[in-house]
Amino acid sequence: MTKKLNLKFVLSIGLLLISMVSTAVAQQNRRASVTRVQIRDAERRLADMGYWTGIVDGVIDPATQAALIAFQKWEGRPITGEFTLEEIEAIRTSAGPEAREPGYEHVEVDIDRQVLLIVNEEGGLRILPVATGTNKPFVYDGQTSIAYTPRGRFVVYDKVIGWDVDAPGQMYYSNYISGGIAIHGSYNVPIRPASQGCIRIPMFAAREVSRLLKIGTIVLVYDKVSFVSAKPWVEDPQLKEAALATAAHH
């Protein structure tokens, strides 16, 4: 009886190992079947849709991978960061993102999708993955707060060039929109909310984003249940200037 049980155990382990090896081989073959030309074509399509790919060359660098992750976030796909034949086909057939409120220069932060869109007057996009507030308690300087990214319409009212040495954590090229909340570069931009309230973007894009987000840039932060239009500010610039002056003095 014992020998039969041992034999069954050995067979079970053997089948499990065969299954694991087969799965690994299948995954390796799937990756190997994607060529540099296919990746370059996928990059070009991502760039055409507005995703921030960097140079379109078929090389998977941090910008290329961030563009793929942003695509997967926007489309509600599993966030793998890996180019497979299935992902490349999805990229090829996607209609591409659209701004929530096109027609003027501004930034949108979609909390649900965890992406940031830089929108120009013609509706052109540059899209990055982000990590926003966790909505969990955290302690800083002896006080407990909630890691919440505020929703609403804001303006960039202050900027820091390089590392923000006066801020908690590592913040690179900070663009402040509300109190201590800023859009800034970070080495840690996971696929889910992770910050104390700030909007983290990948380091490779931080300087360029800072250049694009001049003082007074409108920033819309929203989720599926909250959206505030900034069209009144566009139609009457004095309203935006008043909001900028208020933010700068708080």
MARVO-444140 format. One record per residue (C-alpha): residue in three letters; x, y, z. Coordinates in pm, whole numbers, padded with zeros to 5 digits, always signed. Layout:
MARVO-444140
ALAXYZ
...
This chain:
MARVO-444140
MET+00000+00000+00000
THR+00283+00236+00093
LYS+00465+00161-00234
LYS+00150+00244-00433
LEU+00113+00574-00248
ASN+00478+00660-00307
LEU+00439+00576-00677
LYS+00133+00802-00702
PHE+00323+01080-00528
VAL+00621+01047-00764
LEU+00390+01044-01066
SER+00207+01354-00941
ILE+00533+01541-00890
GLY+00653+01433-01233
LEU+00336+01554-01402
LEU+00357+01884-01214
LEU+00716+01938-01327
ILE+00627+01852-01687
SER+00339+02101-01672
MET+00563+02375-01532
VAL+00831+02314-01794
SER+00572+02311-02073
THR+00426+02641-01951
ALA+00770+02802-01929
VAL+00861+02681-02278
ALA+00532+02810-02416
GLN+00589+03152-02259
GLN+00946+03161-02388
ASN+00835+03064-02736
ARG+00564+03330-02729
ARG+00817+03598-02639
ALA+01071+03467-02885
SER+00813+03479-03163
VAL+00789+03859-03130
THR+01050+04021-03353
ARG+01213+04362-03323
VAL+01028+04471-03636
GLN+00695+04380-03476
ILE+00789+04566-03159
ARG+00891+04870-03366
ASP+00558+04864-03551
ALA+00374+04837-03219
GLU+00580+05128-03083
ARG+00490+05337-03385
ARG+00122+05262-03339
LEU+00144+05344-02967
ALA+00317+05673-03050
ASP+00054+05756-03311
MET-00215+05707-03045
GLY-00032+05945-02809
TYR+00150+05708-02576
TRP+00493+05836-02469
THR+00718+05575-02633
GLY+01043+05765-02673
ILE+01238+05678-02987
VAL+01056+05429-03212
ASP+01330+05173-03273
GLY+01202+04832-03164
VAL+01412+04843-02846
ILE+01220+04792-02521
ASP+01356+05074-02306
PRO+01182+05232-02002
ALA+00978+05467-02222
THR+00858+05184-02448
GLN+00758+04970-02152
ALA+00582+05263-01984
ALA+00388+05327-02305
LEU+00277+04964-02315
ILE+00173+04975-01948
ALA-00023+05297-02009
PHE-00195+05127-02304
GLN-00284+04824-02094
LYS-00417+05050-01817
TRP-00628+05256-02056
GLU-00774+04952-02230
GLY-00838+04763-01905
ARG-00608+04480-02009
PRO-00390+04271-01774
ILE-00092+04492-01690
THR+00209+04280-01782
GLY+00444+04527-01951
GLU+00532+04249-02197
PHE+00505+04257-02575
THR+00336+03941-02695
LEU+00163+03863-03022
GLU-00169+03911-02844
GLU-00070+04253-02709
ILE+00067+04364-03044
GLU-00260+04270-03212
ALA-00454+04461-02945
ILE-00234+04765-03006
ARG-00282+04737-03382
THR-00661+04725-03358
SER-00714+04980-03080
ALA-00898+05304-03160
GLY-00677+05501-02923
PRO-00755+05724-02622
GLU-00939+06056-02628
ALA-00916+06342-02383
ARG-01212+06388-02151
GLU-01224+06759-02240
PRO-01042+06840-02568
GLY-01006+07183-02728
TYR-00749+07357-02509
GLU-00406+07293-02357
HIS-00424+07115-02023
VAL-00337+06799-01831
GLU-00576+06523-01732
VAL-00517+06265-01458
ASP-00752+05968-01479
ILE-00747+05820-01130
ASP-00938+05503-01226
ARG-00705+05417-01513
GLN-00393+05556-01340
VAL-00276+05749-01645
LEU-00185+06110-01720
LEU-00266+06283-02049
ILE-00100+06602-02170
VAL-00349+06754-02414
ASN-00276+07024-02674
GLU-00519+07262-02846
GLU-00572+07023-03137
GLY-00650+06732-02906
GLY-00309+06567-02949
LEU-00198+06357-02655
ARG+00111+06247-02467
ILE+00016+05970-02224
LEU+00207+05833-01925
PRO+00130+05579-01653
VAL+00108+05727-01303
ALA+00074+05621-00941
THR-00155+05834-00725
GLY-00259+05827-00358
THR-00331+05496-00187
ASN-00624+05636+00019
LYS-00459+05479+00321
PRO-00335+05648+00644
PHE+00030+05754+00667
VAL+00231+05935+00931
TYR+00452+06235+00847
ASP+00616+06469+01094
GLY+00419+06313+01378
GLN+00078+06363+01216
THR-00149+06104+01055
SER-00303+06189+00721
ILE-00481+06004+00440
ALA-00289+05945+00117
TYR-00553+06105-00104
THR-00510+06264-00446
PRO-00767+06545-00466
ARG-01013+06550-00756
GLY-01113+06869-00933
ARG-00967+07142-01153
PHE-00633+07293-01059
VAL-00349+07500-01200
VAL+00025+07447-01173
TYR+00114+07721-00923
ASP+00473+07634-00826
LYS+00762+07429-00962
VAL+01088+07282-00837
ILE+01377+07213-01073
GLY+01564+06890-00996
TRP+01519+06714-00664
ASP+01268+06865-00423
VAL+01480+06856-00107
ASP+01215+07019+00113
ALA+00949+06758+00037
PRO+00896+06416+00198
GLY+01014+06126-00014
GLN+01194+06150-00346
MET+01031+06408-00575
TYR+01198+06503-00903
TYR+01093+06811-01101
SER+00781+06879-00895
ASN+00485+07064-01045
TYR+00257+07170-00757
ILE-00119+07183-00818
SER-00280+07182-00470
GLY-00107+07238-00136
GLY+00171+06980-00116
ILE+00030+06773-00405
ALA+00249+06770-00714
ILE+00304+06590-01041
HIS+00663+06471-01013
GLY+00915+06217-01132
SER+00976+05908-00919
TYR+01183+05592-00936
ASN+00882+05405-00797
VAL+00577+05415-01027
PRO+00406+05079-00977
ILE+00094+04973-01165
ARG-00134+05060-00871
PRO-00178+05368-00646
ALA+00128+05402-00423
SER+00185+05766-00326
GLN+00093+05980-00027
GLY-00126+06188-00261
CYS+00112+06313-00527
ILE+00093+06207-00892
ARG+00407+06009-00970
ILE+00534+05985-01326
PRO+00831+05784-01463
MET+01172+05948-01422
PHE+01257+05946-01793
ALA+00973+06193-01864
ALA+01003+06420-01558
ARG+01215+06697-01712
GLU+01010+06717-02031
VAL+00683+06718-01836
SER+00819+07002-01622
ARG+00904+07197-01938
LEU+00554+07143-02079
LEU+00367+07220-01755
LYS+00430+07591-01725
ILE+00297+07796-01434
GLY-00077+07835-01492
THR-00124+07505-01676
ILE-00472+07365-01610
VAL-00480+07018-01452
LEU-00801+06813-01433
VAL-00798+06523-01186
TYR-01101+06295-01200
ASP-01244+05949-01146
LYS-01561+05778-01265
VAL-01783+05969-01023
SER-01621+06312-01021
PHE-01529+06551-01300
VAL-01506+06930-01297
SER-01481+07112-01630
ALA-01226+07391-01676
LYS-01401+07542-01979
PRO-01518+07842-01770
TRP-01150+07918-01703
VAL-01071+07892-02074
GLU-01360+08119-02170
ASP-01273+08372-01899
PRO-00896+08370-01828
GLN-00946+08603-01532
LEU-01112+08317-01346
LYS-00804+08102-01399
GLU-00574+08385-01291
ALA-00778+08424-00973
ALA-00749+08048-00906
LEU-00373+08070-00967
ALA-00334+08362-00727
THR-00536+08179-00461
ALA-00332+07857-00496
ALA-00002+08045-00485
HIS-00089+08211-00154
HIS-00195+07893+00028
